[in-house]
Amino acid sequence: MEPLRFEMNQVKDGIMPSASIMGIDKVSRAAAFFKSIPLYRQTPLYCLPEMAAYLGVASIYVKDESRRFGLNAFKALGGAYAMARYIAQKAGAGDIDWDTLISDEVRGKVGSVTFFTATDGNHGRGVAWAASKLRQKSVVYMPAGSTQHRLQRIRNEGADASITDLNYDDAVRLASEHAANTPGGVVVQDTAWEGYEEIPRWIMQGYGVMAAEADRQMGVPPTHILVQAGVGSLAGAITGFFTNLYPNAKPKIGVVEASNYDCLYRSALAGQIRRLGGHPGTIMAGLACGEPNTIAWDILHDHADCFISAPDYMAVQGMRMYSSPLGTDPRVISGESGAVTLGVLAHAMLNMKILRAKFGLDEHSRVLLFSTEGDTDPQRYLDIVWGNEVKL
């Protein structure tokens, strides 16, 4: 059985310039925008006291993003906010609410826009949903191995969507190329590269709304956060937000990746960005990314405490633990990419003394997790949780 690997990081003192994009004022601006959307509701934060007692920590809190906008995942927070900011900027407006954004007046100023993106499912569905609400078009490219169910969910939101024979990073390049060659084309991607940074910043600030909700709901600062990563946008957003919120007592933050696509872990080992290619398989489709978001990497390099490379069986374990709660703990329906952090926490507390010690996990720890998706492919979820497809 493949082992869990980790690398501790030397966190910089104070708030480094890299974290400035996740300033409290910027996340508050994103939160104000979402509050103007009639469908906006704060997603639940559950406390799992019996699970915490079993694992030997003070408390476990999990943010359940399966309730976000009826889309079963958190991703629309990023895509919708970036698309709204783009349209507002193009219309020459500043802070505007949702009703103004979808008005005929703004539509007349902006004209026709086609939003292009690449996705394994959740981000693309969020972009397609937001484009439809904004009365614009969307084109979505999915990497090889994406499921037909997730493809159809994106098409149901009105997108022109297809599954390619490319890996995720090459699908991103395809989306960028087609956007550049389409009148009114805009690429909306939650990764950044040289010359493409404004929209990814907005996406990360949208993700920060989830972190701000969780902090308010907890009522007490977390001591530890485990957050999953593909390109690192979510992890960078969470790390940057909590670094700004608690500059003198930042929670310890562990970044968790799929072991077959652990570009951030390998970057941490090298001290600089490392990129991976090919089509290595993982059930954690939302984390199957080989090239880090450059602006997220800067935040993580400065402020994340630990980089963790986790094999698939830890995602399976997390899914099953959430689905079979102890005692009166609430049940959480968490997908492959949403549950891996609970699997890692359980493995660390029950089997890995060295990680517990170096990461400072003990009976006083208040641990915050983000279940970033629900059963986005229900049959696949059942196959994994019921043991029909993946064995521990």
N, C-alpha and C positions, 0 to 999 in steps of 0.2 A: 504494500500500500504506500502510495506516494506521501512523503512527509510534508508538513507545513514548514515553510521557511520564513524567516523574518530578518530584517535589518534595522537596527536602531539608528536614529538620525540625531545629529547635534543641532538642536533648535537654537535659532538666533535669539538674542535678548531683545526685548521691546518689539514694537511693530515695525517691520521692515517695509520699504516702499512697495514691495510686491503685493502686500495685503491691502493696499489703499483702495483697490477696485471694489473691495467688499466692505467699505466703510459703512457705519450704521446709517448715515444719511442716505446713502445710495440704496441700501436694502429697504429703508423706510419709504423711499420714493416708489420702489417696485410694489411694496405692500399697499400703498395708497392706490396705485393703479388697479390692482386686483380687487380691492374692496369696491371698486366702481362696477365690476362685472356682476350682473344679477346671479349667475351660477356659482359665484365664489362662496365657498364654505371652508372654514378651518378644518383640516383633517384630524382624526382622533390621535391622541397620544395615550397609549396604554401602559399601565404599570403591571409588571409581572412579579409580584412579591414571592410567590412560591417557587418560581423558577430561580429567582435571585438567591433564595435561601438554599436551594439544592446545589447551585453552582458556587456558593460561598462569597457572594458580593452583597453589598448593602441594598442595592436596588437596580432593577433593569427597566428602562423605559423604551418603548418602541413606537415610532411615528408610522402610522398606517396610511400609506399613500395610495392604497387601492380605492380610496374614496375621492380622489382628486378629479373634479369636473366630470365624473362618470366615465373617465378614460382608463381607470384601473392602474394608473401609474403617475408619477410625479412630473414627468417630462414637460407637460404643457406649461408649467411655471416658467421654464426657460424660453422655449420657442415662442409662446404667445407674447411674452414681455418684449423679447427682441423684435418681433414683427411689429408690435405696437409702436415701439420706439422708432423703428425704421420709418413707418408710415407717418408718424408725428413729425419726424425730422424732415421728411420729403414734403410734407404739407406746410412746413414753416411754423409749426406749433411747438409749444413747450410741454408742460404737464397737462394732459387732457384726459378726460374720463372716457369710459368705454362708449357711451352713447354718442359723444362727439366724434370719436374715432371711426365709427361705422356710419356716420352721417353722409348724406349726399354731397354736402359741401366739401368735406375732406376727400371723399371719393373723387369728386371733380378735380380737385387740386393734384391728387396723386396719380390718377389714371389707373391703368391696368398693370398689376404686378404679378409675377409668377415666382413663387418661393420654391427653391430647389433644396433637397436635403438627401442625406444617406442615413440609413437607420436599420437596426435589427427589428424594430417594431414600435417601441414606446415613443421615441422622439418623433418618428415619422407620423405616427397617429396624432400626436400633439400638434405638429406643424399643420397637418391636413385639417384638423378641427379648427385651429385658429384661423387658417386661411379662409375656410368656409364662412366662419363668423364675420371675418373682415371683408367678405365679398370679393375675395381674390382667388387665384389659382394656386395649385401646389403640384409638384412633381417629386416623387419619392423613389429612390433607388435602394434596394435591399441587398445585402451581401449573400453570397452562396450559403445555403444551409438554412436560410430563413424559412419559417413555416408558412404554409398556405393560409392557415387561420389568421395569423398576424397580418399577412398581406391583404386578406379580405377586409379585416377591420379597418385598415388604412383606406382602402378603396371606398368603404362605406361612409367615410368622412368626406368623400368627394375628390380625393387625390387621383392623379394619374400615377399609379404605382406598379413597380415590377421588381422581380427578383433577378439579380444579375449572377454572373459566374465569377464575380470578383470578391476579394475579402473586403472587410469594412473600410479600411483606409483607402483602398483603390476606388471603392464606391464613392467615398467622399470626394476624391479627385474628379471622378466622372460628374458628380453633381456640380462641382465648382466650374468645370469646363463648360457644361451645358448652360449654366446660369450666365456665364460670361458671354456666350454666343446667342443668347435669347433677349430680344428687346424687352425691357422691364424685368429681366431675370435677376434674382437675388438668392445667394446661397445662405441658408440658415443652418449653421452647423455648430454643435457645442464643443468644437475644438478650434484651436487657433494655430496659425503659422504666420511667418513674416508677411506683412501686408494685409493680413486678415485677422483683426483683433477687436474691432469695435462691437460687432454682433456677438462674438463669444463672451465679451465682458458683460453685455446686457443679459445674455442667457444665464451666466453665473449669478448675476444680481437677482434674477428671477428665482433661481434655486435658493438664494439666501432667504426668501420669504418662508420657506419650509423650516429653515433653521430658527428663524425668529419666532415662528409659531411654537416650535418645540420648546424653546427656552421659556416663553411665557407660560406654557402649559405645565412645565415641570415645577416652576416656582422656586427652584433651588438649582444652582449651577451644577451641571454634570462634572464629575471628576475625570471621566474617560468617555471618549467617543470612538466608535468603530464605524468607518464609512467606506462603502465599496467604491471601486474605481475602474473605469474603462480607459478613456483618455485622461480622466482626472478632473473634469469640470465640476462635478458634484463635490468630490473630495476637496478640491481647491476652494470652492464656494463655502463649504461648511467650515473648513480650517480658517479661511480668511475672516469669516463672520465672527466666529468665536474668539479669534485672536484680537479682533477689534473690540468685541463686547467685554472681554475679560483680560485686558492687557497685563494686569498684575497677577492673574491667577488663571491662565489659560488651561482648559482641560487638556489632558493628554490625548492625542489623536493618533489612531492607527488606521492606515490606509490599506484596504484589503482588495487584492486582485485575484483573478483566475490564474492559476499557476502556468497555464499554457500561453497566456497573453499578459505576462507581468512586466510590461515595459517600464512602469514607474519603479517597481522593485529593482529591476536591473539598472535603471538610471540612478537609483539611490546607491547601489553597490559601486557604480562607476563615478559618482559625483557629477555626472552630466547626462544629458538626455541620450537615451538609447532607444532605437527603433527596431521593431520586429516585423518580419514579413511572413508570407505563406498563409496556410489555412489550418493551423493547429486547432483541434476540436476542443470545445468545452460546452457543457450544458448551460453555462452562464452567458447566454447570447448577448445580453446587454453590456457585458464586460469584455467582449471579444474584440479588443482594439489593440493595435500594435504600436501606435505612435502617440506620444503624450501631447496634450494641449500645452503649448509652450508657456502661456501665462499662468495656467494652473500649476504647472511644474515649478515655476518660480516661487509660488506661495508654499507649495508642499516642501520644497527643498529648504525653505527658510523656517517653516513653522510646524510641519508634521513631525511627530515623535517616533513613529515606527511604520515601516513598510512591510506588508505581509503578503506572501504568495501562497494562496490556498487552493488545494486540489478540489475537484468536483464533489467528492464525497462530503465535504464540509457544507456545501450548499444543500445537498440532499439532507444531511442531518439537521440543518437549520429549518428547512421546510417542514420536516416531520415533527420537530420539537414545537414549532409554532402551531401546527395543525392538531397536536395532541397535548394541550396545556395541562399543567399540574393543578390539582385542586380547583379553586375558583378563579384562577388566572383566565383572562379572556383568550379566545381562540383568534389567531391571526392567519389569514390566507395570504401567504407570501410566496412569490415566484422564485425562480432559480437565482436571479441576480439580486433579489430583495432579501433573501434569507441567509446568505453566506456569512454575514457578520455574526449572527447568533451561533452558527456552527463553529466559527473561529473562537468566539468567546467560550463556548462550552469546552472545546478542545483545550484551550489555554488553562481553564480553571480545573479541569479534571485530569489532564494528561501532560501538561507542559509547564513544569515548575520554572524553567529558565525564562520563558516568555512572561509568565506571571510576575516574576521578580523584576525583570528589566523594565517591563511596562508599568509596574507598580499596581497591579490588580490585587486587591485583597478584600477583606470583609468590610472595609469602609468605602469601597468604590461605588459610585453612582454612575451607571453605564447607560449611555444614550445610543440607540440604534435607529436606523432608518430602513423600514421595509418599503423599498422604492417601487415595488410593483406587486400586484395581486396575481391571480391565475390568468395571465394574459393569453395563454393558450390552455384552456381548461382540460382538454384531454391529456396533454403533455404533463400538466400539473398532477392529474390523477395517476398517470403512469409512474411518475417519480415518487409521489407520496405513498402510493399503495405498493410500490416495489415491483411493478411490472416491467420497468425499463432500466432503472439504475439500481445497482446493489451496493450496499455499504461494504 
